[in-house]
Amino acid sequence: MKKYIIVALVSGSVLSSCGDYNKVLKSTDYEYRYEAAKSYFAKGDNTKAATLLEELITIMKGTTQAEESLYMLAMTYYNQGDYVTASHYFNTYYTTYPRGIFTEQARFHSGKSLFLDTPEPRLDQTNTYKAINELQLFCEYFPESKFKAEAQQMMFDLQDKLVMKDYQAAKLYFNLGSYTGNASYTADMRINGNNFQACITTVQNALKDYPYTQMREELSILLLRAKHKLATESVIEKQEERMRETIDEYYAFKNEFPDSKYTKEANSIFKDASKYVKETNDK
């Protein structure tokens, strides 16, 4: 059974007859139009091939050419960079032909199309989650596929994009600081609604959800900074407890990143936190 679409070896007569595109469009010989679409696809003329195939997938439904036509149509949009439409047709293909000749390629390219269409981290990441899900399903359906390594790398890249979004949000919370501008807040109310706590929660969730992210060090030092700032701005009754939490976070950071580029900053935080805590031994 053939594994990949073969359209390059089309007869010279067909390639020659496809020169007049208008004649192809007007032809009522759908077998001829099908061969012409394959010829255009083989030559990389995806726009013309797509125009012909859009009609042919309906006309040829139920025939032996229908399956190949649908896969080719998806590839024409993929080759043109229209990844949303490409993913739609790849999805249509593997849904219609779950055991088809091109099902493995269709599932892979459906996920890759979504991957290529994902937005930058600061924007809504709904499509990123869709891409991860599609690639995960591909790996589950085809665990021995030659495309598996590439699919896994794309999933890692997408997860890093989600981590970056969380990191940017956490950093924004940290930069906003506590609600000190409103005089109607009591000191304890400011801490309860503190952006430093929001920063801490966001970072902790990111580290929990993506434990193998390449941004662990940046997230971890931000967590240490936020805990220290939260403790520094706390009311006196809560300050020592929160400084102890800062020190615990310092030891966790040092254990995981003994040679961190942030070591000097971490040591400075530890030294300051130790001033507020009784019976703490400096290292």
Residue pairs with C-beta under 8 A, 6 or more apart in sequence:
1 101
2 101
3 101
4 102
4 105
5 68
5 71
5 72
5 75
5 102
7 38
7 39
7 41
7 42
7 72
8 42
10 35
10 38
10 39
10 42
14 35
14 36
14 39
15 39
15 43
17 23
17 24
17 32
17 36
18 24
18 36
18 39
18 40
21 48
24 32
24 33
24 36
24 52
25 51
25 52
27 33
30 56
30 59
30 60
33 52
33 56
34 52
34 56
34 60
34 65
34 69
36 52
37 48
37 49
37 52
37 53
37 56
37 69
37 72
38 49
38 72
40 46
40 48
40 49
40 52
41 49
41 72
41 75
41 76
44 79
46 75
46 76
46 77
46 79
46 80
47 76
47 80
49 72
49 73
49 76
50 73
50 76
50 77
50 80
53 69
53 70
53 72
53 73
53 76
54 73
56 65
56 69
57 66
57 69
57 70
57 73
60 66
60 69
67 93
67 96
67 97
67 100
67 101
67 102
68 101
68 102
70 89
70 92
70 93
70 96
70 97
71 93
71 100
71 101
71 102
71 105
71 106
73 89
74 86
74 89
74 90
74 92
74 93
74 106
74 109
75 86
75 109
77 83
77 85
77 86
77 89
78 86
78 90
78 109
78 113
81 116
83 113
83 114
83 116
83 117
84 113
84 117
86 109
86 110
86 113
87 109
87 110
87 113
87 114
87 117
87 134
90 106
90 107
90 109
90 110
90 113
91 106
91 110
93 100
93 102
93 103
93 106
94 100
94 103
94 106
94 107
94 110
97 103
100 106
104 141
104 142
104 145
104 147
105 147
107 134
107 137
107 138
107 141
107 142
108 138
108 142
108 145
108 147
108 150
108 151
110 134
110 138
111 131
111 134
111 135
111 137
111 138
111 151
111 154
112 135
112 150
112 151
112 154
114 127
114 130
114 131
114 134
114 135
115 131
115 135
115 154
115 157
115 158
117 127
117 131
118 125
118 127
118 128
118 131
118 158
118 161
119 125
119 127
119 128
121 161
121 162
121 164
121 165
121 168
122 165
122 168
125 161
125 162
125 165
128 158
128 161
128 162
129 162
131 154
131 158
132 155
132 158
132 159
135 151
135 152
135 154
135 155
135 158
136 155
138 145
138 147
138 151
139 145
139 148
139 151
139 152
139 155
142 148
145 151
159 210
159 213
160 210
160 213
160 214
160 215
162 209
162 210
163 206
163 210
163 213
163 215
163 219
164 215
166 202
166 203
166 205
166 206
167 203
167 206
167 215
167 218
167 219
167 222
169 202
170 198
170 199
170 202
170 203
170 206
170 219
170 222
170 226
171 199
171 222
173 195
173 196
173 198
173 199
173 202
173 226
174 195
174 196
174 199
174 222
174 225
174 226
174 229
176 195
177 195
177 196
177 229
177 233
178 190
178 191
178 194
178 195
178 196
178 233
179 185
179 190
179 193
179 194
179 195
180 190
185 193
187 235
188 235
190 233
191 197
191 230
191 233
191 234
191 235
191 238
194 230
194 233
196 226
196 227
196 229
196 230
196 233
197 226
197 230
199 222
199 223
199 226
200 223
200 226
200 227
200 230
203 219
203 220
203 222
203 223
203 226
204 223
206 213
206 219
207 213
207 216
207 219
207 220
207 223
213 219
216 256
217 257
217 260
217 261
217 262
220 252
220 253
220 256
220 257
221 253
221 260
221 262
221 265
221 266
223 249
223 253
224 246
224 249
224 250
224 253
224 266
224 269
225 265
225 269
227 242
227 245
227 246
227 249
228 243
228 246
228 269
228 272
228 273
230 242
231 239
231 242
231 243
231 245
231 246
231 273
231 276
232 239
232 272
234 242
239 276
240 276
240 277
240 278
243 273
243 274
243 276
243 277
244 277
244 280
246 269
246 270
246 273
247 270
247 273
247 274
247 277
247 280
250 266
250 269
250 270
250 273
253 260
253 262
253 266
254 260
254 263
254 266
257 263
260 266
270 282
270 283
271 282
273 280
274 280
274 282
